[in-house]
């Protein structure tokens, strides 16, 4: 299982990240670096959807807050939103702490229960931030 990612669409607007048991912080950080490189290579606004519904427990190989702060710091400026899908209570708790100490995290992070809900949230956020750009089909659900 572990941590993996893929673009949800050919236009490279939304990147999916999946965190599934068993996984480790070191693996997560390495994947976050690869994601950040691909996200920053895009010349348009992009978003991430992080599916944590199958992550189970947080790994014991590092500090949760240090790891979350590091990931927040490597996200490129063209990321307009990051939706965490299926977050257990412990993840919501740590993310709420992160949003209190990192203004950018507060600005871009959202929570959704399903991928469908996450896509709807991204479309609304995109329309709010970029009212002059067309969103038709940009955030259509393509995940099976």
LINTA-V306455 format. One record per backbone hydrogen bond with DSSP energy under -1.0 kcal/mol. CO is the residue of the C=O (numbers start at 1). NH is the residue of the N-H. Records with the same first field share a line. If there is no record, write none. Layout:
BEGIN
CO->NH, NH
END
This chain:
BEGIN
2->20
4->18
6->16
9->12
13->47
14->8
15->49
16->6
17->51
18->4
20->2
24->28
25->29
26->30
27->31
28->32
29->33
30->34
31->35
32->36
33->37
34->38
35->39
36->40
39->42
46->80
47->15
48->83
49->17
50->85
51->19
52->55
54->21
63->67
64->68
65->69
66->70
67->71
68->72
69->73
70->74
71->75
76->79
78->46
81->48
82->110
83->50
84->112
85->52
88->92
89->93
90->94
91->95
92->96
93->97
94->98
95->99
97->101
98->102
102->106
103->107
104->108
105->109
108->82
110->84
112->86
114->118
115->119
116->120
117->121
118->122
119->123
120->124
121->125
122->126
123->127
124->128
125->129
126->130
130->133
135->138
END
